[in-house]
Amino acid sequence: MSYYEKLKTDIRDLKLSIILGENNNENVLNFSPNLKKLRKGKNIFFNQSYWKIIKEWKGKSVITGSAALYAFGLLDRLPKDIDLLVNKNNFHPNRDLSYNRYPGMDGKMDVLGYYCDRKVGMNVDFFHSEGHQVIEVDGFLFHHPFEIIEKKIEISPNRDRGSSKDIHDLIHILKILQPGYEI
């Protein structure tokens, strides 16, 4: 079994254990994003320009990717960008967007574009998505962690295993959700 297939199977088994009531780990049963992780404390990353973006898109987008997983306490690393899900029919960015950020990911992600401000080190990616599970906290919308995990599994074969943040993230998440997990 390949590394990719093993992760995919382990995530599926975790989800089945939750559905069947065999997993009593509070980290799995009570997914709730912590807004303080995104806006306060020693988190300079979000305290500056990113928090402004998150507030600007509040209620109009869904926070996904590593930023959402970080808010859920499932990642130990700060994200390098903000990923937002929007409905392309209602999407009206207030900045010019760039494209072609994800070579080799055709068909895996519906990228609407991104903007980058190198001066402040900010990258914001916009993806079209409809019909996903959302968890709301104080008007901020977060993509359900298991749907993010499934997307990371889907795109991980297109990335280099040795340097893939997605593979690292998946292993870290499994270790949190299943203490003692080893791959």
C-alpha positions as a printed NumPy array, in Angstrom:
array([[  0.   ,   0.   ,   0.   ],
       [  1.369,   3.419,  -0.952],
       [  1.945,   6.196,   1.544],
       [ -0.959,   8.097,   0.025],
       [ -3.306,   5.087,   0.194],
       [ -2.338,   4.435,   3.829],
       [ -3.238,   8.006,   4.839],
       [ -6.483,   7.799,   2.897],
       [ -7.406,   4.507,   4.605],
       [ -6.461,   5.787,   8.063],
       [ -8.632,   8.911,   7.662],
       [-11.535,   6.765,   6.413],
       [-11.135,   4.436,   9.415],
       [-11.108,   7.426,  11.776],
       [-14.329,   8.772,  10.264],
       [-15.969,   5.333,  10.54 ],
       [-14.969,   5.057,  14.205],
       [-16.666,   8.411,  14.834],
       [-19.84 ,   7.409,  12.974],
       [-20.003,   4.098,  14.837],
       [-19.452,   5.831,  18.187],
       [-16.168,   4.037,  18.812],
       [-14.106,   7.228,  19.136],
       [-14.61 ,   9.273,  22.311],
       [-11.691,  11.656,  21.748],
       [-12.955,  15.194,  22.525],
       [-10.69 ,  16.603,  19.773],
       [-12.822,  14.7  ,  17.269],
       [-16.242,  15.189,  18.795],
       [-16.135,  18.937,  19.49 ],
       [-14.753,  20.719,  16.458],
       [-14.894,  24.415,  17.272],
       [-12.561,  27.04 ,  15.829],
       [-10.815,  29.357,  18.257],
       [-10.919,  32.921,  16.915],
       [ -8.321,  33.987,  19.494],
       [ -5.758,  31.827,  17.691],
       [ -6.341,  33.92 ,  14.586],
       [ -6.31 ,  37.383,  16.121],
       [ -4.542,  37.586,  19.495],
       [ -1.471,  36.581,  21.397],
       [  1.949,  36.087,  19.855],
       [  0.471,  35.375,  16.456],
       [  1.956,  38.277,  14.492],
       [  1.   ,  36.462,  11.282],
       [ -2.719,  37.078,  11.755],
       [ -2.591,  40.102,  14.023],
       [ -1.607,  42.315,  11.139],
       [ -2.813,  42.147,   7.565],
       [ -4.474,  38.72 ,   7.625],
       [ -6.911,  39.548,  10.375],
       [ -8.024,  42.562,   8.328],
       [ -8.71 ,  40.258,   5.364],
       [-10.577,  37.74 ,   7.517],
       [-12.779,  40.534,   8.908],
       [-13.296,  42.026,   5.429],
       [-14.627,  38.706,   4.104],
       [-16.591,  37.813,   7.27 ],
       [-19.883,  36.179,   6.335],
       [-19.064,  36.393,   2.598],
       [-16.503,  33.576,   2.523],
       [-15.529,  30.407,   4.326],
       [-12.084,  30.132,   5.897],
       [-10.504,  26.88 ,   4.764],
       [ -7.108,  25.243,   4.433],
       [ -4.34 ,  25.544,   6.976],
       [ -5.76 ,  28.696,   8.597],
       [ -8.993,  26.867,   9.438],
       [ -7.133,  23.78 ,  10.658],
       [ -4.92 ,  26.036,  12.787],
       [ -8.014,  27.703,  14.301],
       [ -9.435,  24.249,  15.079],
       [ -6.191,  23.375,  16.891],
       [ -5.348,  20.63 ,  14.409],
       [ -2.102,  22.179,  13.136],
       [  0.926,  23.27 ,  15.077],
       [  2.339,  25.505,  12.35 ],
       [  1.257,  28.942,  11.27 ],
       [ -0.282,  28.956,   7.797],
       [  1.573,  30.755,   5.025],
       [ -1.552,  32.168,   3.441],
       [ -5.302,  32.488,   3.803],
       [ -7.552,  30.257,   1.718],
       [-11.145,  31.395,   1.29 ],
       [-14.076,  29.577,  -0.29 ],
       [-16.538,  31.792,  -2.126],
       [-19.385,  31.334,  -4.562],
       [-18.05 ,  32.596,  -7.89 ],
       [-21.505,  33.941,  -8.81 ],
       [-21.397,  36.363,  -5.856],
       [-17.649,  36.996,  -5.815],
       [-16.601,  40.637,  -6.092],
       [-12.982,  41.111,  -5.015],
       [-11.849,  44.639,  -4.251],
       [ -8.356,  43.979,  -5.632],
       [ -6.985,  42.711,  -8.932],
       [ -6.367,  38.972,  -8.79 ],
       [ -3.519,  36.919, -10.23 ],
       [ -3.894,  33.404, -11.612],
       [ -1.965,  30.169, -12.29 ],
       [ -0.687,  29.774,  -8.736],
       [ -1.224,  26.016,  -8.65 ],
       [  0.41 ,  24.328, -11.634],
       [ -0.468,  20.646, -11.904],
       [ -3.638,  20.996,  -9.844],
       [ -6.03 ,  21.344, -12.772],
       [ -9.366,  19.815, -11.871],
       [ -8.412,  19.376,  -8.213],
       [ -9.23 ,  22.906,  -7.086],
       [-11.493,  25.517,  -8.62 ],
       [ -9.132,  28.481,  -8.211],
       [-10.688,  31.887,  -8.824],
       [ -7.424,  33.707,  -8.253],
       [ -5.23 ,  35.142,  -5.572],
       [ -3.634,  38.35 ,  -4.471],
       [ -0.301,  38.845,  -2.905],
       [  1.252,  41.795,  -1.117],
       [  4.952,  41.048,  -0.804],
       [  5.539,  44.21 ,   1.222],
       [  3.528,  42.849,   4.158],
       [  3.999,  39.157,   3.253],
       [  0.348,  38.458,   2.572],
       [ -1.144,  35.825,   0.246],
       [ -4.885,  35.268,  -0.103],
       [ -6.27 ,  32.485,  -2.308],
       [ -9.886,  32.357,  -3.464],
       [-11.545,  29.082,  -4.447],
       [-15.035,  28.497,  -5.77 ],
       [-17.022,  26.095,  -3.673],
       [-20.643,  25.397,  -2.929],
       [-22.328,  22.81 ,  -0.77 ],
       [-19.671,  22.32 ,   1.867],
       [-20.108,  21.879,   5.614],
       [-19.593,  25.078,   7.555],
       [-19.089,  25.802,  11.244],
       [-19.982,  29.362,  12.275],
       [-18.412,  31.25 ,  15.179],
       [-19.382,  34.883,  15.783],
       [-20.344,  35.351,  12.125],
       [-17.08 ,  33.869,  10.811],
       [-17.525,  30.791,   8.655],
       [-15.095,  27.868,   8.817],
       [-14.891,  24.895,   6.49 ],
       [-15.445,  21.602,   8.337],
       [-12.077,  20.005,   9.165],
       [-12.876,  16.631,   7.621],
       [-13.659,  18.234,   4.265],
       [-10.332,  20.1  ,   4.406],
       [ -8.574,  16.849,   5.29 ],
       [-10.219,  15.11 ,   2.327],
       [ -9.007,  17.892,  -0.002],
       [ -5.468,  17.595,   1.398],
       [ -5.595,  13.849,   0.705],
       [ -6.87 ,  14.486,  -2.822],
       [ -4.071,  16.916,  -3.717],
       [ -1.218,  15.223,  -1.837],
       [ -0.286,  12.781,  -4.661],
       [  0.451,  15.821,  -6.847],
       [  3.064,  17.07 ,  -4.399],
       [  6.541,  15.868,  -3.528],
       [  6.33 ,  13.592,  -0.453],
       [  9.571,  14.831,   1.053],
       [  8.508,  18.465,   1.143],
       [  4.74 ,  18.215,   1.186],
       [  3.158,  20.31 ,   3.88 ],
       [ -0.074,  18.437,   3.153],
       [  1.443,  15.058,   4.074],
       [  3.017,  16.549,   7.21 ],
       [ -0.32 ,  18.146,   8.118],
       [ -2.267,  14.913,   7.618],
       [  0.097,  12.927,   9.818],
       [  0.005,  15.629,  12.501],
       [ -3.816,  15.725,  12.414],
       [ -4.069,  11.942,  12.688],
       [ -1.742,  12.018,  15.706],
       [ -3.988,  14.591,  17.396],
       [ -7.216,  12.779,  16.571],
       [ -5.809,   9.317,  17.32 ],
       [ -3.201,   9.539,  20.083],
       [ -0.468,   6.99 ,  19.456],
       [ -1.002,   7.028,  15.683],
       [  2.014,   5.887,  13.66 ],
       [  2.354,   5.628,   9.915]])
